[in-house]
Amino acid sequence: MVKKGVPDWLNSSLWSSTPQNDPRHIQSASKPSTETLEETLKPEIPIQTPVPEPPSEIIEESSEQETQDPVDGPSFSPEDISRQSQILAELSKKVINMKELRRLAIQGLPDGAGIRPITWKLLLGYLPNNHELWRAELAKKRSQYELFKKELLFNPSEITRRMEKSVCNEKDKSRCEGSGLLPRSEITHGEHPLSLGKTSVWNQFFQDTEIIEQIDRDVKRTHPDMHFFSGDTSFAMSTQEALKHILIVFAKLNPGIRYVQGMNEVLAPLFYVFRNDPDEENAASAEADTFFCFVELLSGFRDHFCQQLDNSVVGIRSTITTLSQLLKEHDEELWRHLEVTTQVNPQFYAFRWITLLLTQEFNFVDSLHIWDTLLSDREGPQETLLRVCCAMLILIRRRLLAGDFTSNLKLLQNYPSTNISHLLYVADKLRVRSVG
């Protein structure tokens, strides 16, 4: 078989990251649209010209940035201001043109003005594109979530109290008044704490306890460097409670998947964005909005969290194989060096990249920028995610080609700082080459 030559554009110094010591900002944690492909491939930056704005060198972040929570900064480039005006104009329309919104958002959403919370809700299908339907839709969904919490976040002893109240209403109230106890004859076998029946609420409660304890541990470890998520302040603790509620409700409503370690990391960006909405009413309802958007987001990745499907055509191993094939298609030399010469199995690094949607490979602000693109792409987040992962390999190809098994594995498991605009540009160019 004739080995593919490496295209000149892959060897450009523009895509090479400079070797440097890069401490991790974050500690490691364990459907395609029906719109036309031609519309999808319309480039925002001319392919024939180099990337206009970002410098070719890696921008090294200060240690101060590593410990502070992301803040909507006041400084914007002229391009940001122009794009912000265009997005705000689109969002103010009675009926939003989703094709145009995606075109604008895929370049990255400017911080501030409440743009990202609204846009993400639209891109995830949580909000309809008809502005007049928003209030009714939000009221319905938020009410539904409160009902979920009421029904699913309960202690089985509450069942006993409800039954006692019901019995007291039907029988002689004087017999029940003051006793505080439900007569033994009124407690059904299924509601008895010692019942081992599968339908027993107590049996289910004890089974759920292990998952709830795992959720609690993981939530407390979510972004320990950010005061928004971590610490003993009342705000951080309220954030943790909200994340726990969402994950527990999700686990109970999805018994086939339940909770898988790492879901907390996928949930965190959504809650952060919605909780920081400048609209106070929306910010107050961030928990409910995050739950439904989390469900929508995971609908495209849920098979990756189902262990029984790991070896199926929709499982995580199949997705990792697709990434490997994508790299081979675009850079066979790098693919051969990684998987044949140095024998770096892509599962060693890509499993985390894919299942956690790159939330652990970049600092929080950069992750939000990447998610703008993942959620905006008409091909769907999974296809876009694989191209971004492939671009991550290409950006550091020179270092990988010079490395052995140990150095390459370390590099891939601790991905170096890079310019996100470069990364997303390369990822988009991979798509163009695939169909060109």
RODO-2510 file (C-alpha; in nm, 4 decimals, decimal comma):
residues 436
     n   res          X          Y          Z
     1     m     0,0000     0,0000     0,0000
     2     v     0,1376     0,3398    -0,0948
     3     k     0,1918     0,5586     0,2065
     4     k     0,0106     0,8891     0,1907
     5     g     0,2288     1,1930     0,1796
     6     v     0,1906     1,4526     0,4511
     7     p     0,0216     1,7660     0,3140
     8     d     0,2308     2,0820     0,3297
     9     w    -0,0222     2,2560     0,5490
    10     l     0,0332     1,9957     0,8227
    11     n     0,4049     2,0742     0,8326
    12     s     0,3532     2,4468     0,8735
    13     s     0,5041     2,5930     1,1895
    14     l     0,1633     2,7503     1,2446
    15     w     0,0328     2,4193     1,3764
    16     s     0,3314     2,3225     1,5913
    17     s     0,3240     2,3847     1,9626
    18     t     0,6433     2,4877     2,1356
    19     p     0,7678     2,2359     2,3948
    20     q     0,7301     2,3761     2,7420
    21     n     0,6530     2,2765     3,0952
    22     d     0,2816     2,3091     3,1301
    23     p     0,1203     2,2391     3,4697
    24     r    -0,2368     2,1212     3,4369
    25     h    -0,5050     2,3772     3,5053
    26     i    -0,7406     2,0995     3,6037
    27     q    -0,6673     1,7662     3,7646
    28     s    -0,7507     1,4592     3,5580
    29     a    -1,0798     1,2835     3,6310
    30     s    -1,1131     0,9331     3,5786
    31     k    -2,7284     1,3600     1,5592
    32     p    -2,6335     1,4744     1,2613
    33     s    -2,8525     1,7572     1,1309
    34     t    -3,0597     1,7396     0,8147
    35     e    -2,9113     2,0621     0,6816
    36     t    -2,7028     2,0326     0,3656
    37     l    -2,3346     1,9469     0,3754
    38     e    -2,2554     2,2362     0,1424
    39     e    -2,3923     2,4785     0,4010
    40     t    -2,1945     2,3068     0,6728
    41     l    -1,8691     2,3420     0,4831
    42     k    -1,8959     2,7145     0,4232
    43     p    -1,5731     2,8375     0,5831
    44     e    -1,5657     3,1375     0,8131
    45     i    -1,1933     3,1906     0,7400
    46     p    -1,0674     3,1545     0,3830
    47     i    -0,8860     2,8237     0,3543
    48     q    -0,6225     2,9730     0,1201
    49     t    -0,5030     3,2269     0,3741
    50     p    -0,3331     3,1761     0,7113
    51     v    -0,5272     3,2217     1,0312
    52     p    -0,5665     3,5986     1,0662
    53     e    -0,5747     3,6795     1,4343
    54     p    -0,4013     3,4330     1,6664
    55     p    -0,0216     3,4306     1,6927
    56     s     0,1566     3,1096     1,5966
    57     e     0,3190     3,0802     1,9363
    58     i     0,1594     2,9198     2,2339
    59     i     0,0139     3,1701     2,4775
    60     e     0,1288     3,0694     2,8232
    61     e    -0,1171     3,1517     3,0978
    62     s    -0,0100     3,2943     3,4307
    63     s    -0,0310     3,1007     3,7530
    64     e    -0,2810     3,3567     3,8767
    65     q    -0,5231     3,2537     3,6024
    66     e    -0,4961     2,8939     3,7135
    67     t    -0,6472     2,9619     4,0527
    68     q    -0,9117     3,2184     3,9687
    69     d    -1,2577     3,1402     3,8484
    70     p    -1,3406     3,2453     3,4924
    71     v    -1,4775     3,5967     3,4836
    72     d    -1,6467     3,7716     3,1947
    73     g    -1,3709     4,0158     3,1039
    74     p    -1,4477     4,3657     2,9810
    75     s    -1,1919     4,3644     2,6953
    76     f    -1,3128     4,2599     2,3503
    77     s    -1,1471     4,2598     2,0111
    78     p    -1,3211     4,4488     1,7287
    79     e    -1,4178     4,1109     1,5827
    80     d    -1,5770     4,0088     1,9141
    81     i    -1,7745     4,3315     1,9318
    82     s    -1,8965     4,2912     1,5750
    83     r    -1,9941     3,9274     1,6275
    84     q    -2,1621     4,0103     1,9578
    85     s    -2,3744     4,2735     1,7850
    86     q    -2,4713     4,0258     1,5136
    87     i    -2,5630     3,7557     1,7646
    88     l    -2,7659     3,9946     1,9790
    89     a    -2,9487     4,1121     1,6682
    90     e    -3,0277     3,7522     1,5762
    91     l    -3,1412     3,6638     1,9289
    92     s    -3,3747     3,9636     1,9384
    93     k    -3,5750     3,8430     1,6391
    94     k    -3,9208     3,6964     1,6877
    95     v    -3,8149     3,3814     1,5027
    96     i    -3,4437     3,3074     1,5255
    97     n    -3,2628     3,1824     1,2172
    98     m    -3,0804     2,8806     1,3629
    99     k    -2,8603     2,8420     1,0564
   100     e    -2,7316     3,1962     1,1006
   101     l    -2,6966     3,1579     1,4776
   102     r    -2,4889     2,8423     1,4289
   103     r    -2,2695     3,0210     1,1754
   104     l    -2,1962     3,2964     1,4246
   105     a    -2,1644     3,0765     1,7325
   106     i    -1,9294     2,8212     1,5785
   107     q    -1,6536     3,0839     1,5832
   108     g    -1,6886     3,1134     1,9595
   109     l    -1,9343     3,3146     2,1630
   110     p    -1,8295     3,6453     2,3190
   111     d    -1,8517     3,6551     2,6964
   112     g    -2,1012     3,8851     2,8601
   113     a    -2,4452     4,0155     2,7659
   114     g    -2,6000     3,6779     2,8498
   115     i    -2,5229     3,5512     2,5002
   116     r    -2,3839     3,2088     2,5856
   117     p    -2,6672     3,0928     2,8190
   118     i    -2,9391     3,1722     2,5657
   119     t    -2,7443     3,0457     2,2669
   120     w    -2,6541     2,7133     2,4291
   121     k    -3,0189     2,6556     2,5236
   122     l    -3,1192     2,7197     2,1637
   123     l    -2,8441     2,5027     2,0181
   124     l    -2,9371     2,2150     2,2500
   125     g    -3,3028     2,2407     2,1537
   126     y    -3,4135     2,3363     2,5036
   127     l    -3,5566     2,6646     2,3765
   128     p    -3,7633     2,6839     2,0555
   129     n    -3,6464     2,9290     1,7915
   130     n    -3,9735     3,1226     1,8286
   131     h    -3,9030     3,3854     2,0934
   132     e    -4,2702     3,4177     2,1883
   133     l    -4,2802     3,0542     2,3075
   134     w    -3,9920     3,0878     2,5516
   135     r    -4,1802     3,1913     2,8646
   136     a    -4,4396     2,9151     2,8423
   137     e    -4,1797     2,6509     2,7540
   138     l    -3,9496     2,7494     3,0392
   139     a    -4,2355     2,7532     3,2899
   140     k    -4,3445     2,4052     3,1804
   141     k    -3,9952     2,2531     3,1924
   142     r    -3,9036     2,4123     3,5242
   143     s    -4,2264     2,2931     3,6798
   144     q    -4,1626     1,9439     3,5440
   145     y    -3,8164     1,9363     3,6988
   146     e    -3,9535     2,0354     4,0385
   147     l    -4,1969     1,7465     4,0084
   148     f    -3,9095     1,5111     3,9284
   149     k    -3,7284     1,6269     4,2406
   150     k    -4,0363     1,5872     4,4560
   151     e    -4,0944     1,2336     4,3344
   152     l    -3,7361     1,1090     4,3128
   153     l    -3,5394     1,2898     4,5831
   154     f    -3,7156     1,1417     4,8831
   155     n    -3,6350     0,9254     5,1831
   156     p    -3,8568     0,6166     5,2067
   157     s    -3,9598     0,7223     5,5573
   158     e    -4,1555     0,9927     5,3791
   159     i    -4,3710     0,7158     5,2317
   160     t    -4,4570     0,6013     5,5829
   161     r    -4,5536     0,9541     5,6856
   162     r    -4,7717     0,9953     5,3778
   163     m    -4,9464     0,6658     5,4453
   164     e    -4,9982     0,7582     5,8073
   165     k    -5,1587     1,0852     5,7054
   166     s    -5,3824     0,9037     5,4584
   167     v    -5,4908     0,6454     5,7166
   168     c    -5,5622     0,9143     5,9720
   169     n    -5,7894     1,0910     5,7286
   170     e    -5,9873     0,7748     5,6597
   171     k    -6,0100     0,6259     6,0091
   172     d    -6,0717     0,7563     6,3551
   173     k    -5,8444     1,0564     6,3815
   174     s    -5,8392     1,0349     6,7586
   175     r    -5,6731     0,6935     6,7323
   176     c    -5,3844     0,8324     6,5254
   177     e    -5,3517     1,1741     6,6832
   178     g    -5,0436     1,2170     6,8943
   179     s    -4,9113     0,8646     6,8389
   180     g    -4,6854     0,9549     6,5459
   181     l    -4,6841     0,5902     6,4450
   182     l    -4,8492     0,3978     6,1667
   183     p    -5,0191     0,0812     6,2943
   184     r    -4,8154    -0,2251     6,1882
   185     s    -5,1174    -0,3700     6,0107
   186     e    -5,1240    -0,0681     5,7779
   187     i    -4,7610    -0,1025     5,6599
   188     t    -4,7523    -0,3083     5,3432
   189     h    -4,4736    -0,5586     5,2880
   190     g    -4,3389    -0,3533     5,0005
   191     e    -4,2956    -0,0456     5,2200
   192     h    -4,1311    -0,2246     5,5130
   193     p    -3,7613    -0,1313     5,5666
   194     l    -3,6636    -0,4995     5,5891
   195     s    -3,8399    -0,5968     5,2680
   196     l    -3,6130    -0,7462     5,0013
   197     g    -3,8739    -0,7249     4,7280
   198     k    -3,7627    -0,5624     4,4037
   199     t    -4,0540    -0,3220     4,4159
   200     s    -3,9844    -0,2139     4,7730
   201     v    -3,9067     0,1555     4,7990
   202     w    -3,6691     0,0782     5,0850
   203     n    -3,4835    -0,1833     4,8822
   204     q    -3,4510     0,0655     4,5977
   205     f    -3,3342     0,3304     4,8430
   206     f    -3,0523     0,1098     4,9712
   207     q    -2,9483     0,0282     4,6131
   208     d    -2,9415     0,3974     4,5258
   209     t    -2,7307     0,4867     4,8287
   210     e    -2,4056     0,3670     4,6708
   211     i    -2,4650     0,5713     4,3562
   212     i    -2,5620     0,8779     4,5580
   213     e    -2,2446     0,8481     4,7647
   214     q    -2,0367     0,8252     4,4445
   215     i    -2,2112     1,1327     4,3037
   216     d    -2,1429     1,3199     4,6266
   217     r    -1,7707     1,2329     4,6142
   218     d    -1,7354     1,3266     4,2492
   219     v    -1,9242     1,6539     4,2824
   220     k    -1,6965     1,7629     4,5661
   221     r    -1,3962     1,6970     4,3405
   222     t    -1,5355     1,9003     4,0495
   223     h    -1,2938     2,1787     3,9542
   224     p    -1,1279     2,2097     4,2958
   225     d    -0,9400     2,5172     4,1692
   226     m    -1,2620     2,7159     4,1168
   227     h    -1,4475     2,8825     4,4018
   228     f    -1,7687     2,8503     4,2029
   229     f    -1,7616     2,4728     4,2483
   230     s    -1,5348     2,4086     4,5428
   231     g    -1,4966     2,5241     4,8999
   232     d    -1,7048     2,5626     5,2131
   233     t    -1,8785     2,8864     5,1164
   234     s    -2,2573     2,8824     5,1030
   235     f    -2,2452     2,9567     4,7297
   236     a    -2,0115     2,6671     4,6503
   237     m    -2,2178     2,4312     4,8646
   238     s    -2,5365     2,5402     4,6878
   239     t    -2,3655     2,4673     4,3564
   240     q    -2,2696     2,1210     4,4768
   241     e    -2,6241     2,0526     4,5956
   242     a    -2,7636     2,1530     4,2567
   243     l    -2,5186     1,9282     4,0722
   244     k    -2,6023     1,6362     4,3017
   245     h    -2,9753     1,6839     4,2510
   246     i    -2,9377     1,6870     3,8737
   247     l    -2,7217     1,3751     3,8647
   248     i    -2,9423     1,1800     4,1049
   249     v    -3,2587     1,2661     3,9132
   250     f    -3,0851     1,1734     3,5871
   251     a    -2,9664     0,8413     3,7306
   252     k    -3,3141     0,7480     3,8531
   253     l    -3,4829     0,8455     3,5273
   254     n    -3,2246     0,6530     3,3221
   255     p    -3,1848     0,3139     3,4937
   256     g    -3,0085     0,1698     3,1890
   257     i    -2,7178     0,4095     3,2410
   258     r    -2,7702     0,5496     3,5891
   259     y    -2,4640     0,7466     3,6979
   260     v    -2,1183     0,6977     3,5484
   261     q    -1,8118     0,8577     3,6993
   262     g    -1,7182     1,1664     3,5006
   263     m    -2,0702     1,2842     3,4249
   264     n    -2,0142     1,5576     3,6824
   265     e    -1,7403     1,7034     3,4610
   266     v    -1,9746     1,7182     3,1607
   267     l    -2,2456     1,8748     3,3743
   268     a    -2,0241     2,1472     3,5250
   269     p    -1,9868     2,3774     3,2190
   270     l    -2,3619     2,3804     3,1600
   271     f    -2,4449     2,4743     3,5173
   272     y    -2,1681     2,7353     3,5305
   273     v    -2,2943     2,9069     3,2156
   274     f    -2,6612     2,9050     3,3157
   275     r    -2,5986     3,0039     3,6787
   276     n    -2,4005     3,3073     3,5597
   277     d    -2,6794     3,4295     3,3340
   278     p    -2,7199     3,8052     3,4013
   279     d    -3,0971     3,7505     3,3891
   280     e    -3,1784     3,6860     3,7559
   281     e    -3,4836     3,4736     3,6843
   282     n    -3,2861     3,2475     3,4532
   283     a    -2,9958     3,2271     3,6966
   284     a    -3,2355     3,1256     3,9753
   285     s    -3,3681     2,8427     3,7567
   286     a    -3,0243     2,7256     3,6444
   287     e    -3,0671     2,3838     3,8049
   288     a    -3,3790     2,2963     3,6078
   289     d    -3,2450     2,4396     3,2817
   290     t    -2,9156     2,2566     3,3264
   291     f    -3,0908     1,9240     3,3854
   292     f    -3,2794     1,9296     3,0557
   293     c    -2,9804     2,0604     2,8589
   294     f    -2,7644     1,7901     3,0181
   295     v    -3,0141     1,5273     2,9001
   296     e    -3,0101     1,6750     2,5492
   297     l    -2,6308     1,6844     2,5374
   298     l    -2,5890     1,3314     2,6675
   299     s    -2,8449     1,1947     2,4219
   300     g    -2,5743     1,2019     2,1552
   301     f    -2,3100     1,0435     2,3803
   302     r    -2,5106     0,8170     2,6099
   303     d    -2,3814     0,4947     2,4495
   304     h    -2,0299     0,5904     2,5595
   305     f    -2,1440     0,5643     2,9204
   306     c    -2,3080     0,2236     2,8837
   307     q    -2,0520    -0,0450     2,9636
   308     q    -2,2614    -0,3179     2,7980
   309     l    -2,2188    -0,1337     2,4651
   310     d    -1,8421    -0,0767     2,4909
   311     n    -1,7666    -0,3310     2,2169
   312     s    -2,0652    -0,2506     1,9969
   313     v    -2,0700    -0,0304     1,6879
   314     v    -2,2089     0,2567     1,8965
   315     g    -1,9835     0,2071     2,1997
   316     i    -1,6815     0,4042     2,3123
   317     r    -1,4277     0,1631     2,1612
   318     s    -1,5870     0,1994     1,8188
   319     t    -1,5747     0,5785     1,8528
   320     i    -1,2063     0,5642     1,9468
   321     t    -1,1436     0,3442     1,6415
   322     t    -1,3146     0,6091     1,4275
   323     l    -1,0754     0,8687     1,5686
   324     s    -0,7812     0,6433     1,4843
   325     q    -0,9064     0,6033     1,1263
   326     l    -0,9557     0,9790     1,0985
   327     l    -0,5942     1,0386     1,1982
   328     k    -0,4746     0,7746     0,9517
   329     e    -0,6725     0,9409     0,6734
   330     h    -0,5219     1,2829     0,7360
   331     d    -0,1745     1,2034     0,8653
   332     e    -0,0705     0,8429     0,8102
   333     e     0,2867     0,9114     0,9180
   334     l     0,1770     1,0284     1,2615
   335     w    -0,0793     0,7488     1,2911
   336     r     0,1825     0,4837     1,2120
   337     h     0,4350     0,6305     1,4553
   338     l     0,1812     0,6407     1,7391
   339     e     0,0012     0,3115     1,6915
   340     v     0,2625     0,0922     1,5206
   341     t     0,6090     0,2195     1,6086
   342     t     0,5552     0,3427     1,9646
   343     q     0,2366     0,1359     2,0200
   344     v     0,0460     0,4101     2,2010
   345     n    -0,3061     0,2682     2,2113
   346     p    -0,5520     0,5562     2,1524
   347     q    -0,7651     0,4249     2,4384
   348     f    -0,4901     0,5395     2,6756
   349     y    -0,5725     0,9044     2,6086
   350     a    -0,8784     0,9306     2,3810
   351     f    -1,1167     0,7581     2,6228
   352     r    -1,1017     1,0573     2,8559
   353     w    -1,0939     1,3111     2,5734
   354     i    -1,4157     1,1744     2,4252
   355     t    -1,6213     1,0742     2,7296
   356     l    -1,5531     1,3997     2,9154
   357     l    -1,5852     1,6191     2,6041
   358     l    -1,2361     1,7651     2,6536
   359     t    -1,3280     1,9267     2,9841
   360     q    -1,0110     1,7937     3,1469
   361     e    -0,7611     1,8791     2,8736
   362     f    -0,7913     2,2580     2,8738
   363     n    -0,8577     2,5334     3,1219
   364     f    -1,2204     2,6130     3,1906
   365     v    -1,2479     2,9215     2,9673
   366     d    -1,0980     2,7365     2,6708
   367     s    -1,3353     2,4450     2,7316
   368     l    -1,6312     2,6812     2,6997
   369     h    -1,4934     2,8092     2,3692
   370     i    -1,4560     2,4520     2,2390
   371     w    -1,8102     2,3720     2,3497
   372     d    -1,9395     2,6726     2,1537
   373     t    -1,8123     2,4943     1,8446
   374     l    -1,9253     2,1455     1,9496
   375     l    -2,2812     2,2636     2,0099
   376     s    -2,2980     2,4833     1,6998
   377     d    -2,1763     2,2437     1,4345
   378     r    -2,4523     2,1125     1,2109
   379     e    -2,2859     1,7718     1,1909
   380     g    -2,3474     1,7200     1,5604
   381     p    -2,1179     1,7341     1,8626
   382     q    -1,9722     1,3846     1,8280
   383     e    -1,8453     1,4281     1,4718
   384     t    -1,7052     1,7676     1,5630
   385     l    -1,5475     1,6306     1,8798
   386     l    -1,3583     1,3648     1,6830
   387     r    -1,2217     1,6239     1,4435
   388     v    -1,1079     1,8396     1,7354
   389     c    -0,9376     1,5371     1,8944
   390     c    -0,7657     1,4601     1,5644
   391     a    -0,6569     1,8227     1,5371
   392     m    -0,5105     1,7996     1,8880
   393     l    -0,2811     1,5232     1,7673
   394     i    -0,1830     1,7128     1,4533
   395     l    -0,0983     2,0296     1,6465
   396     i     0,1713     1,8455     1,8417
   397     r     0,2778     1,6075     1,5626
   398     r     0,6448     1,7127     1,5644
   399     r     0,6792     1,6375     1,9331
   400     l     0,4953     1,3094     1,8919
   401     l     0,7075     1,2014     1,5948
   402     a     1,0202     1,2688     1,8004
   403     g     0,8903     1,0817     2,1046
   404     d     0,8853     0,7252     2,2293
   405     f     0,6040     0,5377     2,4073
   406     t     0,6666     0,6950     2,7479
   407     s     0,7107     1,0555     2,6378
   408     n     0,4172     1,0426     2,3951
   409     l     0,1808     0,8900     2,6478
   410     k     0,2766     1,1524     2,9036
   411     l     0,2279     1,4286     2,6491
   412     l    -0,1142     1,3028     2,5401
   413     q    -0,2369     1,2508     2,8942
   414     n    -0,1207     1,6015     2,9866
   415     y    -0,2016     1,7975     2,6750
   416     p     0,0040     2,1192     2,6466
   417     s    -0,1413     2,4667     2,6331
   418     t    -0,2367     2,5663     2,2826
   419     n    -0,4207     2,8398     2,1003
   420     i    -0,7845     2,7332     2,0798
   421     s    -0,8494     2,9313     1,7618
   422     h    -0,5683     2,7374     1,5926
   423     l    -0,7096     2,4116     1,7190
   424     l    -1,0629     2,4770     1,5970
   425     y    -0,9361     2,6052     1,2620
   426     v    -0,7404     2,2847     1,2021
   427     a    -1,0426     2,0775     1,3078
   428     d    -1,2583     2,2609     1,0539
   429     k    -0,9970     2,2155     0,7836
   430     l    -0,9988     1,8412     0,8466
   431     r    -1,3664     1,8359     0,7575
   432     v    -1,3068     2,0277     0,4372
   433     r    -1,0312     1,7880     0,3323
   434     s    -1,2513     1,4879     0,4085
   435     v    -1,5050     1,5863     0,1447
   436     g    -1,2746     1,7725    -0,0884
***
